[in-house]
């Protein structure tokens, strides 16, 4: 899976993941392509604080695939938190 990266430690601006918690991180486009969204939607959710963004540089950001999926599930009518979309 060339588009996925496990983040252990990037710099002081990014939290370190616990050794027992391995998550899959990817750029917006591969995640969006998997679930049928526009990458701008994922970026917009991060801008609004709905999901976290992990910036590697000014031009590269990664997102937690599970967090994006969980946000979508919780935003559906009858979901955990109502409709945040």
C-alpha positions as CSV (number, residue, x, y, z in Angstrom):
1,X,0.0,0.0,0.0
2,X,2.2,2.8,-1.2
3,X,-0.2,5.6,-0.3
4,X,-0.3,4.8,3.4
5,X,2.2,5.9,6.1
6,X,2.3,5.0,9.7
7,X,3.2,8.1,11.7
8,X,5.3,7.5,14.8
9,X,6.9,10.9,15.2
10,X,7.1,13.8,12.8
11,X,8.1,16.8,14.8
12,X,7.0,18.7,17.9
13,X,3.8,19.9,16.2
14,X,2.4,16.4,15.8
15,X,1.4,14.1,18.5
16,X,3.1,10.7,18.7
17,X,0.9,7.6,18.3
18,X,1.0,5.0,21.1
19,X,3.0,1.9,20.2
20,X,-0.1,-0.2,20.7
21,X,-2.3,1.9,18.4
22,X,-1.3,1.6,14.7
23,X,-3.4,3.7,12.4
24,X,-3.4,4.1,8.6
25,X,-2.8,7.6,7.3
26,X,-3.1,8.7,3.7
27,X,-3.4,11.9,1.6
28,X,-6.9,13.2,1.0
29,X,-7.2,11.8,-2.6
30,X,-6.7,8.1,-1.9
31,X,-9.2,8.3,1.0
32,X,-11.7,10.3,-1.1
33,X,-11.4,7.9,-4.0
34,X,-12.1,4.9,-1.7
35,X,-15.3,6.3,-0.3
36,X,-16.5,8.4,-3.3
37,X,-15.9,11.9,-2.1
38,X,-14.0,14.9,-3.4
39,X,-10.6,15.4,-1.7
40,X,-11.6,19.0,-1.0
41,X,-14.4,17.7,1.2
42,X,-11.8,15.9,3.5
43,X,-9.7,19.1,3.5
44,X,-12.7,21.2,4.4
45,X,-13.7,18.9,7.3
46,X,-10.1,19.2,8.6
47,X,-10.3,23.1,8.3
48,X,-13.5,23.1,10.3
49,X,-12.0,20.8,13.0
50,X,-14.2,17.8,12.3
51,X,-11.1,15.6,11.6
52,X,-7.4,15.9,12.3
53,X,-4.8,16.8,9.8
54,X,-1.2,15.8,10.1
55,X,1.0,18.2,8.2
56,X,4.3,16.8,6.9
57,X,5.1,20.0,5.1
58,X,3.4,23.1,3.7
59,X,2.1,21.0,0.7
60,X,1.7,17.5,2.3
61,X,-1.1,16.6,4.8
62,X,-2.1,13.2,5.9
63,X,-5.4,12.1,7.4
64,X,-6.5,9.1,9.5
65,X,-8.6,6.9,7.3
66,X,-10.5,5.5,10.3
67,X,-11.2,8.9,11.7
68,X,-12.7,10.0,8.3
69,X,-14.8,6.9,8.1
70,X,-16.0,7.3,11.8
71,X,-16.9,11.0,11.1
72,X,-19.0,10.0,8.1
73,X,-20.8,7.3,10.1
74,X,-21.5,9.6,13.1
75,X,-22.8,12.4,10.7
76,X,-25.5,10.2,9.1
77,X,-29.1,10.7,10.2
78,X,-29.5,8.6,13.3
79,X,-25.8,8.4,13.8
80,X,-24.0,9.1,17.1
81,X,-23.8,12.8,16.9
82,X,-26.5,13.9,14.4
83,X,-25.7,15.6,11.1
84,X,-22.5,17.7,11.2
85,X,-22.1,17.6,7.5
